[in-house]
Amino acid sequence: MQRKSSILKNRNGFAMIMAIFFMILIATLLTYMLSSTAETAKRTTNSYLNEQAQLLAKSAVEYAILEVSGVNRGGAGGCRRIINSQYPNSGASAIFDINVTINYHGLGVGCTGMGTVANIQTPESMGTMLIDVYVSDSKALHLTEPIRYHRRTLQKL
């Protein structure tokens, strides 16, 4: 004759409660891991896009210097003030908008009416350019944290 203890009857219910508790614990850990992975991916993407914006700003400064140095500033239309472009393609597929503004200072010839200061010329230099570059993300990306990078450069002509 076997006797069943009341402790053994309650053990089946306790095992079920423990199983449910462990399932909830594992589900919570998996949810945390997924959200952490998504946050890491978002930070990596933002870091990549910020770095790319900085490199584009540096390239835009070099391009502006090339544009200005390649023209006769004494002639008609020789003073370039604004250069706008998009990267990598123009239009709806653009990722970044790049806006360059150039202010000339101390030029003796050309660039009249551009807010230049007094004629400051030396044998080494004809004047100075103040180049402002703004790189911002395109509206088509729909980023939650928009990217905008500004670079200011002073360049001798």
Secondary structure, 3 states (H helix, E strand, C coil): CCCCCHHHHHHHHHHHHHHHHHHHHHHHHHHHHHHHHHHHHHHHHHHHHHHHHHHHHHHHHHHHHHHHHCCCCCCCCCCCCEEEEEECCCCCCCCEEEEEEEEEECCCCCCCCCCCCCCCCCCCCCCEEEEEEEEEECHHHCCCCCCEEEEEEEEEC
